[in-house]
Amino acid sequence: MRRKASEQVRYDSHPGCPAISTVSRRIIESGGLYFKDIDGTGKVTPVNDWRLPPEQRAKAYVETLTADEKLGQLFTAQARMGIYAHTPNPQFLRMGVKPDPKVDETGLLDETELRTENIFGEQGMPGTTEAIQHLWQRHFILRENPTPSEHADWINQLQATAEECEHFVPVQVMSNSRNENGEVIFGMNDAAGVFAAWPGTLGIAAAIRGSGISIADQWADCIRREWDAVGMKKGYLYMADVLTDPRWQRSYGTFGEDPALICEILEHIIPGIQGSPDGAAPDGVAMTVKHFPGGGARENGFDPHYRMGQWNVYATKGSLEKYHLPPFRTAVRCSAASIMPYYAKPSASKSAPQTDLNGDIIEMQPYGFAYNKPFIGKLLRDQMGFRGYINSDTGILHNMAWGVEMLDKAERVGFAVNHAGVDLISGMMDAHLAREAYARAHNDYYDTHPVPAGFTKEMITLTDEALDRAVCRTLTSLFQLGLFENPYRDPAKAEAVIADPDDRAKAADAHRRSVVLLKNDGVLPLAAGKKVYAEAFGKHPDAAAAATRALREMLGDMIPVEDPAEADYAILMLTPSSGEYFNATPGFLELDICEDKIVHNVDDEGRPTTETHSETTLSGAKRIPEIAAAVHANGGKVIVNVNITLAWQMGNVEPFADALTAGFDTFPGATLDVMTGRFAPTGRLPVTLPRGDAVLAVDADGVCISPNDVPGYDKDLYLPDRLKDENGKAYAYRDADGNYYELNFGLTY
């Protein structure tokens, strides 16, 4: 049986030289210095010379590589691990992947050839060796959740497979978030439970608001060390989007609604994760900051994974520059390795004038942002000065090709790369489309085929100049990361790094600091030795029942009871959920914590209709008043925690609670620590919780009463006086004690 690459790696270290690791490449000695034979020449060429700047080495390599070798590097696609070939990730099963598995001799590489179809489109998935050595794919998205040693072993095997090519270009494995607790969702949180689990990003923001920015430094350092230890050198991290429409499904992946706080967090985590203020370093992890120019400006919350969400709407004059662009300007200033444009396209007809950094009106071309030259070329590169590479979102060539549906898929490659300036197209293995776009730039295809109206041949084909520019940018990042010299990692060391108890302790502390105390009628902290009725609620009853059993095991010295009427305290943990990430809801995403609520449908243009349907965001929600009544009749108190993944409306919960806390994918044990007084609450709300349906109402034309492009803390500026109270406030929820659940609110003991 073939030996694993991890068992064959040679590590070479000499004074004055970078660390070099290899399985099959030669090491060249010259003048007492040592170099890796990257380009296969056996000489110290500019490609092999680590003394030269990364960009210079990348430019030299682009001149060496063939067109076929470069075309494969335009794409990143999902990876499959051989160790899971017989028990594939449930996410793959949901995508229709039903493999007849085939693995290599080490058992690490999945060599199965598949054809799959999912929300992003249809694709052929070659075996791993075929993808690396023949199609020249060098960028892989990992969605599996292996152990640290399995993780390192697999990436090492990918690198060894790449080293067997005449020209060595290392493999870059990337992933979405893995260091936050929460539901595992394809394309957002790809995995959880192996790396140190911190609270969700809204929880990170809540903790920082109350306890200071050092939490961001600790979190970033943990991510950098853990990811680097397994050899995963790039993350789709993090969302710089400012949350302005609360019905956006991806709210929970943001840092909230305050541009200033988001900027501060990015100022710390970008150099912290990348390893340097000047960009990604050899011990760092390259970041792809998303979703330029800000995905929060959703039209009534609709997500651009489906047609109704294809527009970014800037109804408020100047909102783009004031609210949405500042975090991306910070990302550029902090040398983020890459930036991901959003699927959506800007709506000129529904937007007020928006200005660029020079004060000029921005041209709102109706193309998805990955195809939008005024935004990528002029705004991001020319005016903001971005020097990294552009990494598109998944599916832009297929099902999310908003604004360019009239182009065929090869033309979309050309339009994205050649015209708009995209450097890496994410999610699917579409190198054949790039080859076609490249061929059309050099043959007579358009002598017999019409160029689509409004375009030119130069805009929709792939030229050598554009191909070289794109590959040079991604190669530059790989050189910066040290992956050419030292792509291998020690599996045993990976296990030790990720088992570090100090990281787990810091993550647990962040969980406690993320809890926000919203209401406390003299109930908290709870007294010990009391009778407690504990129940967890969720959208799905089976999951809620399991969470209830776990919750009751955490009660410690309290006395559990089965009947709320016997309880001194009722502790209710609520985890509402609304809609599905990749599917359009029949109506607007529901923010009410409700059960069987009748709401209006929307038409194909996202406007409310007279038809209705029933929405449940929390199964058993109607029982909450009943439980509260039983506990109160016994002289007891009700303590409720709500998990904030969306800006939930509290009108069906707060009136029945004597104490109310908010968590953000926070560990239940951390929440109990706050409730019992083992930790005094410090968290502050990172987002304003809306009062109710009245401040989110959408008229017959699809226009929301509170602008989609303005954060919650400023929405009162645009709401009618008839909705405002004696303090001039309308948008934020106001509780029985007169407190507004708005940005930065939080009580303590």
N, C-alpha and C positions, 0 to 999 in steps of 0.2 A: 504494500500500500504506500502511496506517495506520502512523504513526510510533509507536515505543515510548514508553511513559511516561517512561522514563529520559532520553529526548531532549527532553522537554517540561517537565520539572520546573522551577518557579521557586523559587528559594531567597531568603528574605527575612530579613534580619538587621538589627536596630536596637539601639542601646544601651538597656539596661534591659528588653529584651523577649526572650522565648525565640526560638530559631530556628524559623522557619516555612517549610514547603515545601508546594507544591501544584501540581497540574496544572490543575484547573478551578474550585476554590473561590475566592470573593472574599476579599480581605484588607481589613479594616476599619481605618481610622485614626481614633483618638479621643484628643484631648488629647496628641498626640505619641507615643502608644502604638499598637501594631499587634496586631490580633486576626484569627484565621481565622474565616470565616463557616461554622461547623460545622453549625448548626441551620437554615441557609437563611433566617434572618430579616433579614440585613443589618445587624443591630444588635449592640451589646455586651451580650448577654444573659448570665445566669449560666452558661449552657452554654459560651459563647464566651470567657468571661473567665478567662484563665489565672492571674489573681491570686487566685482563690478556691481553697479546698482541693479536691482531686480528688473526695472523697466528696460535697461540696456540688454540684459540677458534675454528677456522676453522678445525684444525686437530681433535679436540675432536668431533666436530659435524659430520665429515665424518665417524667416527667410529660408530655413532648413527644411521645415516640415512640408509635406506634400499637401495638395488641396484636400485630398480625401482624409488625411490625418487631421486637418484643421476643421473640416466640416462636421466631423463627429463631436468636436468639442463645443459646438454651439448649443448643445442640449444637455439637460439633466433630467433623468427619469428615475422612477422608483426602483429600488434594489430589492432583491430577494435573497435570503440567506439559506444555504443548504441545510443547516441544522433544523430549519422549520419547514422544509419542503414537504414533509409528510403530514405536518400539522400546521397548515398555513395560518397566518394572522387572520383573525375574524374580519378585519377590515378588507383584506383581499377577497375573502369569500363573499362579502357584501358587494364587491365590485364585479362579481361573476367569474372570479378566477377559480377554476376547478382543474388543477394540474394533474397530469400523469407524471409524477416527479422523477427527475433525473439529477443526480449530484455528481460532483467530481470525486476523485479518489480520496481526497482529504475529508470529504463530507461537509466542507465549508461553503463551496460555491454551488448555487442552484443553476443547473445547466438546462433547465426545462424551457422549451419554446412554447409560448402561449400567445393567444389572441384574446384581448379583453376589451370590454366596453364598460364605461362608467359615466358619471356626470360630466367629465371633462371631454370625453370623446372616445373613439375606438383606436386601438393601437396594437401593433405586434410587439411582443416582448421576447427578445432573443435570450439564449442562455448567457450566463455571465462572461465566460471566456470569449464567446462570439462577439459580445458587445464591446469588450475591451480591446481584443486583438484584431478584429476585422472591421468593426464599425467605428472604432476609436472613440467610444464613449468614455469620458473621464470624470463625469460628475454624476453622483448617485444620491438619491434621497432615501434614507433609511426610515422605515415605519415600524419595523420589528422592535422588540424590547429585550435584547439578549442580556446575559450577565456581562459584567465588565471584561472577564477573560475571553468569553465567546466573541464579544464585540471587537476586542483587539486582535484576536486570532483571525477573524473574518476580514478585517481591513488589511491586516498584513498579507493575507492571501491575495486580495485584490492588487496590492502593490507589487507583489512578486509576479503576478500574471502580467501586469503592465511592464515590468522590467524586462520581460522576454521579448518585447517588441524591439525593432531596430533602433527606434528613437524612443527614449523613455520620457513619458509625461506621467507624473503620479496621478493616482486616483484621489479625488476629493469627495469624501462622504459628508453629507449634510443632513440636517434634520430640523423639524420644527421643535418647539419647546419640549424639554424633558425634565426640567427642574422645578416644576410647579405641581402642586396637588390639584386634582380635579378630574373631570370626566375626560377619558381619552377619546379624542375626536380627530378623524382623518383630516390632515391639513392644518390642524391647529396645535393641539397637544398630541403629538404622535405616540408618546409613551409616558409612563409614570411608574414610580415605585422602585426603580433601580438606582438612579441618581438621587442625591439629596433632594427632598421635596419641600419646597418653600410654599408659602401661600400663593394664590393666583396673582396675576400682575395688578389687578385692582387692589388686592390685599397688600402687595408690596407698596403701592402708592399710599394706602391707608396707614400703614406702619410708618412710612417715612414722614408723612404729615405730622404724626404725633411724636415720633422719636428721633427724627433726624436722618440725614442723608447717608450716614455711615452704614445703614442697612443695605443700601444699594452697592456700596463698595464690597461688603462681605458676600453678598449674593453673586456679584459679577466675578469675584475671585474664585468662588466655589465652582461656578460654571466653567470658567477658563481651565482650571486644573482638572476637573473631571472629564470634560470633553477631550482635552489634549491627551489625557492619560490613555484613552482608548484609541486615539488617532483620528477622531472625528473633528475635522478642522474648520467646519463652517456651520453656522446656524442661521435658520430663517428667524432671526431675532433682532429686535423686538418691534412691536407695533408703535410707531410714532404718531399714529392717528389720534386726533383729538375727538373725543366722543361728543357729538353735537346732537344727533338724533338718537334718543334712548331706545328706539325699537330695533336698532341694528343688532343682529344676532351675535356679532363678534365683539360686542361691548366688553365682555369679560376678559378679552385678550389685550385690552388697552390699559393705560395707566390713568384713565379717567378723563375728565373734561377740562383740566386746567393746563393750558399751553406752557405756562411758566414752570410748573412742576415737572411736566414731561421733559422739557428742555433740561432741567436740572438733573433728572434721573439719567437721561442720555449722556450728559456730560461726564457722568461717573461710570456708567456701565459700558460704554463703547470702549474707552481705553482700558477699563478693567477686564473686559472679556477678550478684547483683541491683543492685550498685552503691552500696548504702547499708545501714547497720544498721537503718534505719527502713522498709525495704521497697524495692520495685523503683524505680529512678531512670531518668531519660530516657536515660542511657547504659548502662543495665543490662538484664538479661534476667530476666524473672519465672520463678521456680522453682515447680514442682509437686512437692512432697516426697511420697514414697509408701513403703509402702502401709499406711495407718492401719487398725488400731492395731498393726500389725506382722505382716508376712506370713510371718515365719520359723517361727511356731508351727504348722508343717504337721503333719498327722497322717501320720506315717511318710513324709513327703516328697511326698505326693500334691499335685499342683498344681490350683488351683481352676478352671483352664480346662476341666477335665473333672470329672464328677460325683463321683468318689471323693475329690476334693480339696476338696469344698465346705465342710468344717468347719475352723475353728481350734480346736485342743484345748489347753486349759490344765490339764494333769493335776496340776501342782505348785502348791500354795497360794502365792498372792502373786506368781507368775511374771510376770503381766502388768505389774504396777506396777514390779517390780524390774528386769526385763530389757527388756521390749518398749516401754514408754511413754516412758522417758527421752529417746530421740532425738527423738520428736515434741514433747515439751515444749520441747526445745531449738529445734526448727524454729519453733514458735510464738513463743518468746522472741526469735528472730532475725527475726521478721516475714516468714516465707515467704509468698509471694503466694497460693499455694493448696496444698491437701493432698488427696491422692487416697486414698479408702478402698479396701480390698481387696475382691475378689469374695466371699471366703469369709464364712461366718456362724459365730458362736460356738456351741460345743456345751455346753449346760448339763449334759447327762447324763454327758459324758466329762471334765468339768472340775472341778477343786477350786474352792473359793470364791475369787473375785478381788475386790479392793476398788478403789474409785475414789479420787480425791485427797482426799476427805473421810473416808476410812476406811469408807465404806458398801459393802455388797455390791452388785456390779454386776448388773443384770438382764440375763440372757443371752437376749434375744429371738432366735428362730431365723430371722433375716433377714440377708441379705448386708449387709455393713457400710455400703454406700451407701444402704440402706433402714433403717438401724438407729438410731433416734432416741436411745436411751440412750447410744450411743457418740458419735454426731455432735453431737447437741444438748446433752446433759448433760455428757459427759466432755470432748469437744474444745472446744466453744464456751463453755459455762458455767463449767467448772472450769479448763480450760487457758487460756481467754481468747483463743481464736483469732478473728481479725477478718478474715481473707482469705476466699477463696471455696473451695467444695468442688467438686472436679473428679472425676467418677466415672471408673472404669476402663472400657475398651471392652467393649461387649456386655452390659451389665447389663439392658438391656430385652429381650434376645433369649435367647441360648443360655446365659448365665451369670446368669440371674435366680434365684439360689439363695434359697430360702425364700419367694419370691413367685410361684411357678409357677401358683398358683390365680388370679392377677390377669391380665387381658388387658394388652396392651402399653401402651395408653393409660392404664390404671389404674396401671401401674408408673411411668409418668412422674409422675403425681400423687402417688403414694406416696413417690417419691424426692425430688421437689422440694417439694411442699406439706407433707408429713409429716416426712420425715427431715432436709431442709435442704440437699439437693444444689443446686448453682448452675449447673453445666455438665456435660452428659452426653456422654461421650467415645465417639468412634470411628465413629459411623454417622449418616447424615443422616435423622433421625427427626422432623423438624419437624411432619410430618402427624400424628404421634401426640400431640405437644404440643397441636396445634390441637384434636384430638378431646378430650383431657383438659380443655382450657380450655372448650370448648363444653359439656361435660357439667356443668361447675360453674355454668353459666348457663342450661341448658335443663332439660327434663323427662325426660331420658334414663332416670333411675333411678325414674321413675314406672312405667315398663314393663319395666325390667330389674332383676334382683335385685342388691343390694349383696352382694359376697362375704362369707361368714360370717367374723366376727372383725374386720371393717373398718366404717368409716362413710363416707358420701359425702364428707365433708370431708377424709378421709385420702387418698382416691384420685382426687380431681379437682384441677385446677389453677386456683387462685383468682388474682384480680388482685394481691392482696397478696403471694402467694408469687412470682408472675411478676416483679413489680416488685423484690422483694427480691433475687432471683437476678440479674437483669440489672443492677441497681444495683451489686452487688458486682463483677461482671466489668467493667463500665464504669469503676468506680473504678480498677481495675488498669490499664486502658488509658490513663486520664488520667495516672496516676502515671508510666507509661512514656513519656509525651510523644508518644504515637502520634497524638493528634488534631492537634497542632500540626505535628509533623515526622515523618511516616511513611516518607519516601523516603530512599534511600541511594545513594551514588555507586558504580556498578559498578567503576570503575577503582580507587577507594580500597579497595573490598572485596578486590580481588585483592592489593593491596599489603599490607594488614593480615594477610591469611591466609598470605602468603608470608614473613612476618617470620622471619628466620633465628634470632633470639633465642628465639622460642617453640619452634622445632624443637630448638634446643640444650637448652633446659630440659626438654623432653619426653624427649629422648634420655638426659639425665642421670637423670631419674626412672626410666626403664626400667632403667638399670644399678643404681640404688639399690633397685629392687624385687626383685632376685634374692636369694633366701635360700639360704645354704649350710647344708645339713642334715647332711652327712657328708663327712669328708675324712681319709682314711688316709694323710696325707703326700703326696698326689698333686698337689693344686693349690697354687699355680698351675702350669700345664703348662710344661714346658721347650720351647723352640723347636727347630725342625729335626728333630722326631721323625716317625716314620711313624704316620699316623692313619687309622683306619677310621671313617667318619662315616655315620650313617644316621638319618633321621627316621621315626618311626612315628606312625600315626594310626588312626582308626577306618576311614577309607576309603583303600584302597591307592593309588588314583590321586593323591590329594592328598598322601599320604606320599611318593610317588616324586618329585613336583615339589618338595616341601620338602627332600628329600634332595639333589637337584641344587643347589638354592640353598645349602644348608648347606655342601656341598663347595666351592662357589665362595668361601666366607667364610674358609677355613682359613688364608689368608695364607702365612706362611713354613713351615707344616707340610707334610709329604710325604704326599699322599693314597695310600691303598692300597685295593684291591678285596677283599682277603681278610683277615678278622679275624685269622687265624693269623699274619699277617706284621706285625701292628700293635704299636707300642709303647703306643698309646692307642686305645681305642674311645670315640668320643663319640656317645652315643645321645640323641636328642631325642624325648621321648615326649609326644604330645598325645592323651590318652584322651578319649573322649566317651561319654556314657551317655544313652539315651533320645532323645526329640524334644520340643521345647519345647511344642508344641501337641497332642501325642498322648499318651494314657496308655500306659504300658508294660504288658506282660502281668503283670509282678510289680512288686516294689519297684525303684526306681531303683538300678542296680548301681554300687557305689563301688569294687569290686575292679578293679585293672588286670589284665584277663583276656581270654582268648580261648576261646570255646566252653565257657563255664562253665554247668553245669546248675543252674538255680535254680527255686524254686517260683513258680507263678502265684498270683494273688490273686483272690478272688471280687468280686462287685459291691459288697460292703461294705468292701473293702480288707483282707480277712483271708487269710492264706496257705492254699492248698489243697494237695492231694496231687499235682496235675498240675504238670508242669515244662516249661521251655523253655530254650533256649540263649541266653546273653548274651555278646557280645564288646564290650568297651570299647576295645580296642586290637588292631587286626589285626597279626598277627606277634608278639604278646606271648610266645608259646611259644618263639620264637627267641632271646629275650634270654638265657636260661641257656646256650644253645648258643654264642652270640657271646662271652659272658663266659668260658666254658670255653676257647674257642680262644685268646682274648687272654691269659688267665692262663697257659695252657700255654707261651706264648711269653715269659713273664715280664713281660707288659704289664699295663696298668691300664684299668679301665672307669669312664668318667665318664658319668653319666646326669643329664639334666634332665627334670623332669616339669612339664607345664603344669597349674597348679591352677585349674581352673574349678569343680570340686567337691572336697570334702574326701576325696581319693582314699586308699584303703588301699594301703600301700606294701609289703605282705608278699611280693608277686611281683616286686618290683624291687630294693628296698634290699639284700637279701642278696647280690646279684650285682654291686653297685656298690662301687667303691673310693672314689668321690666322688659325691655326690648333691646336686643343686641343685633349687630350685623356682622357677618363673616363673609369672606371672599375666597371660597374653596379652602377655608380654614379648617384645620384638624378639629374634630369635636372635642377632643381632650383639651386643646388650647382654649376653646370657648368655655368649657367647664372650669378651667383654671381661673378665668375672669369672673365667672358667675359665683364661684365659691370664695373669691378673695385671695386666692393664691397668687394672683397677679392683678394689680390695679389697672383698669383699662386706660389705654393711651391713644388708640386709633382714632382717625378722623376721616370723615366721608370724602372719597375722591370724586364723587359724582353727586349731583343733586337728584333727589328722589321726587318724581312729579306728583302733584296733588291728586290727580285723577284724570278721568277721561276728558273732562272739559278743557284741559290745557294741552291735550294731544289731538283734539278734534280735527278732522279733515273734511273740507267742504266738498261739494259736488264736483268741483274742478280738480280735486286732488291736492289742494293747497292746505297745509297744516296751519293752525292758528298760532302755533309757536314755531318760528323758523327752524328748518332742518339743519341749517349751517351755523347755528349760534349755540354755544354751550349753555347748560342749564342755569349757570349763575348770572347770565345776561339775558335770559329769555323774557324776563319781566319788562325789559325795555321795549318789547314789541307786542306784548299782550294787551288786550283792550282793558280800559279802566273798569268796566263792569265786572271783570273777574278779580280785581284787586281788593285786598282787605284794607283795614285801617292803617296798616303800615306800608301800603303801596306794593304789597307782594301778592303774586298770583300763582306762580309756577310751582314752588316748593311745597311739599307736604307739611302741614302744621299739625302737631299732635295736641293731645288734651292739655298738656302743660304749657302750650303756647310756643314750643320750640319748632323751628323750621328745619327739616331734614335736607339741608343744603350743603354745598361744597364746604368742607373744613369743619362741619359740625361734629361734635362728639363730647360726651360727658365723662367724668371720672369720679372716683370715690373721694 
